[in-house]
Amino acid sequence: MTSLRPMITVRRSIQVLVLFVLLSTVLQAADYLQPSERKWLQQQESKLEVLFGYEAPPNAYRDDKGRYVGLLVDFLREIESHLRI
């Protein structure tokens, strides 16, 4: 009969590792920009224009209401949230 103790120990170690990784990413308040880059962005009033130049679902396309949507738009929103702009 095999012991379950090694499997429980491995499972517990994985749970602790996952918890540590999740907490470190949530609690990290890193600023991804250099001070000079942050200053430049503030001078632009935190506005950036991005040109896509094509429509190819699901990457980028206009929905039935004429809004530009898709993965590229989602990625830009994620970048905005990380840069706090």
Secondary structure by P-SEA (a helix, b strand, c coil): cccaaaaaaaaaaaaaaaaaaaaaaaacccccccaaaaaaaaaaccbbbbbccccccccbbbccccccccaaaaaaaaaaaaacc
